[in-house]
Amino acid sequence: MKNLILLLFFTCLCACSDAPENVVVEGILEVPENRDNPDSRTLKLVYKVLKAKDTNSRKAPILLLQGGPGVATMIMEPFLKDHPLRNNRDIVLMDQRGTGESEANCVELNDSLFEIMRQDLNVEEDVMATNSQLGECKEALKGRGVDLAGYNSRENAADFEDLRKALGYEKWNLFGGSYGSRLGLTIMRDFPESVRSAVLSAILPPETNSLNNSIQNFENSLFSILKRCAENQGCENRFPNMKARLLNVLKKLDSDPLHFDFEGKPFVLNTHDAFVLLFVSLYDRHHIANIPLLIEAMEHGETEPIQNALKGFEHMLGLINWPMHYSVMAYEELPFNELAVMDRALNNSEIGFAYAPNSSTIKLLSDWHSFRASNIENQPVVSEIPTLMSSGGLDHVTPISNAKGAIKHLKNGHELIFLDEAHNSLYNPCFYQIAEDFLNDPLHKPDMECSEERKPIEWNLSNPLQ
C-alpha cells in the first residue's frame, strides 16, 4: 500500500487577519483508490477544518459525514461557518472520494440525465438512454485508470480514519445523515477506537435493504401527507379528495403527458416524471407544503408549480456524483436485493403503475459494475459507542423503523423522533440543541422535550388558477 501523504496549509477566511476564531485549515489527503490492490493509484481528497472559535477549547472535534451517496461535503461550509457547534469544537469537512473537489468523476452526467428526463420516453427507452450515458462515463473512467471497486463505504470509512491520524485527533464525534449515517456506522464498526460519540439522522443502516422497501416507504409517506391535508380544514377546503385526484392525474399523464418549455427548451412531463417530482418534494417540510398545489397543477396543466418543482429536482440532481452513487448502491445494496420482494411491493402499491419496473433499476446497477460486497455489509453494527439517532415521521427514504431496528444493537444508543419532520431535518433548531447537549455529555440521555412539540405542515393554499 502506498504511503499516506498529508499536505497542510493554513488560510484565514475572515475579513480581518487578526481574528483567530475564523481560522480554517485546508489540505489534501492522498489515499489509495483501492486498498485491496497493492498497486492502486492514489486519490487526492480535499478537506477543510473549521477550527473552533474558542481557541482554548480542547473538546473532541466533529466530523461531518455527507449523504447521497455522492453529495459533496464542502457545500456545507457556509452553513457551518458560524454554527453554534463550532463555538468550541473543530468541524472537519472532507469531500468523499469521487465527489466534489475530491476527483469527482463524470460531472457532465448530471446535465445528460436531466436531458433524458425532458423527453417523453417509456421505461425501456429511458433505461436505454440512461445506460448509454453511464456506458460513456464508464469508458472514460476506464481510460483514466479509475478502479470502480474502490468506491464503497468501507474504503470511504478508511479515508476518514487516515484523515483522523494525519490531523492528530485522538478521537472525534461523528455527525452524519442519510448515507452519512451508513458511513458513520461503518466507521463505528471498522474503527471503533477512533469514535467518541455519534449523532446520526435519517438512519440508513447496513441491514436495511433500501431497494426492497423503496416503493412502500414512498407510498406510505405520500399518502400520510395527503391524509394530513384532508385532516386540516384549510387544506381540505382548498384541495379536497387529493388521493383520488393524485391517482387520476398519474393515469392521465400516462396517455396525455404535459408539454411546455422549461428554461427555454421543450419538456414533456409524463407519469414517471410526475412520480419523480413527488418523490423529490417529500424531502423537506417546505416542499411537502406544496404537494397538493403540485398535484392540482398537473391536473390543469398549470406549469408554474411544476417548473418550481423541476428547479428543485434539477438542483438535487446536480448535487449528486452519479458514478459514486451507482458504485455504492451496486456494491452494497444490489447483492442483498430480492427482486421478488420488490415486485410484490410494486404489485400491492396503489401508485406502482407510475413507478418504473424494479427490473430497470436492477439493470442499471448491475450494468454499472460487477463488484459486490460480502455479507458484513448487510449486518447490523454492534457497538457500545454513545449514539444519538434521529428520525422524521414523514421520511420517505429512511423511515423511523430503520432507526428502531439499528438502535437495538447499540448499547448506548438513544432514539430521537420528530413526527413532523421529513428526510431533511437539518435546519431544526431543537435537533441541534439536543445534539449539542449529547455531544457535551454522551454518556447520559439528553433532554428531548422540545422534540415533542408538534409542528403541523404550513400548507401552500395559493391558487394560481384564479
N, C-alpha and C positions, 0 to 999 in steps of 0.2 A: 504494500500500500504506500502510495506517495505521501511524503511528509506534509503535515498540516502547516500552511503558511498564513500568517496573520499580518495584514498591513493596516496600521493605525495612523490616522491623522486627526487633528483637532480643528474645530471651527466654531466660531461664536455666531449664532444666528440672530442675536439681538441688535437693536439699533445702537446700543452703547457698548463699547468694548470692555467696560468695567462692570458688567452685570453678570456675575458668575452663575446666578440661578438659571440662566438660559444656555448654559454650555451644552453642546451636542457633540458627541464623539461619533465620527463616521469612519467606516472602514470596509475592507474587502476580505472575506474569508474564502480561502481556496480549499476545496474538498474534493475527494474522489467522486466521480459521477456514479460509479458502481463499486462499492466496497468489496463485493464478491469477486471482482476481477482485478488481479494484481497489476494489470497493465492499463487500468482505467485512465481515461483522460481526466483532467481536473475541471471543476466548475468554479467560477468566481461569483460568490454570493455577497450582495451588498447589504450592509446593516447600518443602523444608527442606534446610539444610546442617548436617550433624553435624560441627562443627568438630573438627579433630584435637586429641587430648588433650595432645599436646606442642605447646604454643602457639608454640614457636620453630621448629617444623618448616616447611620450605619445599618439601616434596615435593608433586608434582602430585597433585591430588585424584582421587577415584574417583567416576565417575558410574554409578549403579545403573540398569540398564535392565530393567524388569519384563517378564514373559511374558504369555501369553494367546493372541492379543492380547485386551486388555480388562481385565487384572487391575490393580488399584490398586497403587501403589508404596509408599505410606505405611504399609501394613501391615507392612513390613519394618523399620520404625524400632526396635521393641523388640528384634529380633534383632541389629541392627547397633549399637545404642546403646553397648554395652560390648564390641564385637567387636575382636579384635586389629588388624584392618585400620584401625581408627580411631585407633590409637595415635599415628600420625604422618602421617596423611593425612585431609583433609576427605572426607566421604562425602556426595554430593549425591543427594537424592531428589526426584523430581517426579512427581506423578500425571499420566500421559499424558492428552492431550486426550480428553475424553469418558469418563474413568474416575475413580473415587474422588471426591476433592474438586474435581477439575477439570471441573466442569459435566457430571457423569455424566448420561446420558440414559436414560429409561425403566427406572429401577431396579426397578420393580414387575414387570418381565418375569421375574425370577428365580423369584418365587413362582408366577407363572402357568405357567411351563414345568414346574415340579415338579408342579403340579396336573394337568397333562396326562398326566404320567408315571403318576400314581396310577390312571388309568383303563385298562381293557383295550381299547385301540384298535388296529385294524390299521394298516398302514403308511399307507394313503390317509387314514384318519381322523386319524391323528397329524399328518400333513403339513398337512391342512386346519385342524386346531386350532392348530397352531404358526403357520401362515401368517396365521391370523386375529389372533392376538396380536401378531405382528410388524406386521401391517397397521394395527392400532390405534395401536401405537407410532409407526409412520411418519407417520400422520395427525397425531398430537400434535406430532411434531417439525416437520412442515411448518407447523403453526400457529404455532410459535415461531420460524420462520425458520431452522431448522437446515439447513445445507448438507452433505449426506452425502458430497459429492465431496471434502471436506476431511479425511476420516478415513481416513488411509492412512499407510504408513511414511515416505513422502517428506516429508509435512507434519510428521509426528511428529519426524523427524530434524531438520528445520529449527527446530522448537520448542526442541530442546535446544541447537542452535547459538546461538539467540538468548539462551538462558539463560546459556551459557558467556560470551558477550560481556558480558551485563549484570552477571554476578558478577565479571568482570575476570580470569578464569583464562586464561593463555596457552594451555595445553594441559591435557587431562585423560586419565585412563585409563578406558576403557570396561569395564564389568563387567555382563554380561547372559547370561541363559539362556533357552532355548526361543525364543519370539518375540523376547525381548530380544536373542538372538544375531542374528536377522534385522535388527532395528532397529540393532544395533551395526554390522553390515556395511554397512547403508545410510548410517550416519554416516561410516564409513570411506570409502565411495565418494563421498559428496557433500561432505564437509568434512574431507578428509584432513589438512590443516594443523592441525586442532584436536585431533588424537588423538596422544598419546604412545605408548600401547600398548592392547591389548585382551585381556581374559580372557573367553572365551565358552564356554558349556557347553550341552549338549543342542542341537546345531547345526541351525538351520533356515535354510540359505542360500537366496537368491532363486531359484537354478536348480533347486532341489528341488521337484518338483511333488507336494506333500504329499497332495493329493486322490487322485492316481493311485495312490499307494503305500500308502494308509492301511490297507486291509484286509489286505494282505500283511504289512505291518510288525506289525500287531496279532497276526495268527496266528503269525508267526514267534516273537514274544516269548512269547506264551501257551504255545505248545507247548514252547518251550525251558524255561519254568518247570516245566511238568508233567514234562518229561524229567529235570530236576534232582531233582524229588521222587522219581521212580522210581529214580534212582541213589543216593538217600540211604536207608539201611536203615530208619531210624526213620520217615521219611515214607512209604516204600513199604509198610512193615508196617501203618501206621495208615491209609493211603489208597491201596490197590492199584488199578491199572488206571484211573488218573484220566482219561486222554484219552478212553477209550471211555465212561466214565461221564459225562464232560462232554458228549459228542455226544448221548448218550441223553437226558440231562436237558434239553438245549436243545430236542430234538424233543418231549419230553413236555410241556414248558411251552407249546408251540405250540398244543396241543389241550386242555391241562388246566392253566391258569395257577393260581398260588397266590393265595389270598385271605386277608388278615389286616389287622389295624389297625396303623397306623404313626402315632405322635404323635397318637393319639386320633381318627384318621379312616381310612376304608377305603382299602386299597391292593391293587391287583391286579398281581402280578408275572408278566409274560408273557415270551416268548422274547427279544424285543428289549430289555426291561428287564434281563434277566439278562446279555445281551451288554454293556449299558452298565455294569453293576456290575463285571463282569470287566475291562472297559476301564479304569475308574477305579482298580481295585485294582492295576493294573500300574504305577502312577506311582511308587511308592517301595517299599523293601525291607520296611518294616513291614507294609504291606497285601498285598504279594506273599506273605508268610509265611502269610496267612490264606486264600489262594485255594483250596487243597484242602478246607479246612473249609467255605468258602462253597459250593463245588460240592456237597459232601455235604449241606449244609443245604437246598439247592434240591431234591435228590433226595428227602429225607424230610420236607420241609415244616417244618423246624426254623427258626423265624423269627428267633431272636436273632442269629445271624451275618448274616442278610440285613438285619436292621434296622441293625446296626452298619455294614454296607456302605452302606446307604441314607443314614445320617447323614453318612458321608464324601462321598457324591455330592452331597447337599444342600448341604454346606459348600462344595464345589468350585464348584457351580452358582452359589452366592451370591457367589463371588469375582470372577466374570467380568461385565463390562458387555457385554451381548449386541449392542446396536447398534454398538459399536466393533468387536466381534469379527466380526460379519457384514459390516461395511463393509470391513475389511481383507481378509477372505477373498474377498469378491466382487470387490474391486478387483485383488488381487494373485495370487490362485490360480485363480479361475474362468476368466480368459482363456486360461490355459495348460493347462487341464484337458483330458484326452482321454477322453471317456466310453467309447469302445471299449476303451481300456486298462483302465479301472476295471471294466468289465463282464467283461473277460477274467479279471482277477484274482479277481473275485467268483465266476465260474463254476469257477475252479480251486481255490477255497478249500473246505476241509472244513467250515468253520463259516459259510460265506457265507449259508446259509439263515436264519441268525439275525440277519443284518445287514440293515438297511433298504436297499432298492434304491438304487443310486447316483443314479438319476434324481430321487429325493426330495430328496437333499442338494443336487443341482444346482438343482432348482426353488426351494428356499428361498433359496439365494444369488442366483439370477437375479432373483427377485421382489423382493429387498430393495432393490437399486438398479441402475442401468444403467451406472454409471461403471466403466471398465475401464482397467487400466494398459497402458503401452506396453511394448515388448519389453525395455527396460532392466531392468524388474522381474523378468525371468526369466533374467538373465545373471549369470555368476559375478562376484564382486567381485575385481578385481585390485589388489593393494596390497603395499607394502613395509613397512607398519606392523607392528611386532612383535606377534604374536598367539599366544595360548595357547588351543587348542581342546580341550575336554574332552568325552568321550562315555562313556555307560554301556552295557555289553554287554547289558543286559536292556531297554534303552529301546524301547518300542513305538510311540513317536511320532517320535523323531528318532534313527534307528539310527546306528551307527558309520560306515556308508557315507556319510552326509551330510557328516561332517567330512572323511573321506578325499577326497571329491570337492572340497570347498571349499578345503582346505588346499593343493591343487596350484597354486592361483592366488595364494597368499600367500608371497612370497619369504622372509619371516622368520617363518613360521608353525611352531608346534610342536604336535604331537598328543599328547594325554594320554588314556589309556583306563583305565577302571575296569570290569573284566569283570563284577563282581558288583554293580554299581550300576544303577539304573533311570533314569527320566527326571529325577526329583528327587534329585540328589546333593548338594544344598545343604549338608547338615549333615555332610559327610565332612571330618574334620579334615585328612586328607592333602591333599585338594584345596586347602584354604585355605593350607596351608603352602607347597605348590608355587606357588600363585597369588601369595603374598606374596613369595617369592623371585624370581619372574618380574617382578613389579612393581618390585622394587628394582634389577633388572638385566635389562631386557627384551631386551638385545642378545645375551644368551647363553642357551643352553638350560638350564633349571633341572634340578636333581637330581630325578628322578621315581621313585626306587627304591621309595618307600613305596606307590606305586600298583600295584606288582606283588604285594603281599601279598594273597592270596585271602581272601575273607570269605564263606563259604557262608551261604545263607539259614538263618535260625533258625526252622524251621517251627513253626507253632502246631499242636501234636499233641493239644490238649484234645478231650474227647468229651462234648458236651452231651447226647448221647442216653443216656448211662449214668446 
